[in-house]
Amino acid sequence: MHSALLVVDGISSIERALLPEIEEKIPRSEVSLRTEGDALVIEIKAEDTTALRASLSSYLRWLSAALSAKEAMEE
């Protein structure tokens, strides 16, 4: 089993935006999402490196989109 842990400080408010993605299963991987203080923690476990790379890519893309939306709303 391969794993990755993404911890991003100051964006715990983004958690709700990513929750629907957690409900959609990515093949050969498990993802958990939690907050620790003001940090968002995304933990990905995958059967192989290909599945880990695909999951990381997806969550980084969704995280980037959520952050862009948040910044646009704050302007």
N, C-alpha and C positions, 0 to 999 in steps of 0.2 A: 504494500500500500504506500502510495506517495501522498505528500500533503504540502499545503501552503497556508500561511497565515498572513492576512493583510490587516494591518492596524493603521487606521487613519484618524489622527487627532482632530478634534474640533468639528466633527460632522455627525454626531450621533442623531441629529434630526433627519438625516438621509435614510435612516433605517426603514421607515415606513414605505419609502419609495421603492426599496429593493425587496420588500416582503413578497410581493406577487411573483417575483422571479424565483424565490426559494421554493414556492409551491410547485413550480414547473421543474420536473426532474431533468437533469442533464445526464445522459447515458454514462454509466460506469463511474459516477462520482456522487459524493454526498457533500452538501454545503450547509453550514450553520452560520447564523448571523446573530450578533449580540452587541450590546453597548457596554462599555466599561468607562464609567464617568462620562466624559464628553467625546470619547473615542468610539469609532465603529470598528468592530472586529468581524472579519469574514474568514471562516476556516473552511478550507476545501480539502477533501480527501478523495483520492482517485485510485482506481485499479492500476493505471499505467500512466506514463508520462504524457502520452498523447491526450488522454482524457483530462489530465491535470492542466495541460496547456490550453485546451479548449475551454475548460471551466474558468480558468484565470482570465483568459481573453474576454469571455462573455461578461464576467463580473466587473472587470476593469472598464469595459465599454459602458455598461449600465451605470456604474458609479460616475463615470465622466459625464454622461448625459444628465444624471440627477444633479450633479454639482453645477453644470451649465444652466440648468433650469432654475436652480436655487439662486445663482448669481443674477440671472436675468430678472427674477422677481424682486430682488433686493435693490435693483437700480431704479 
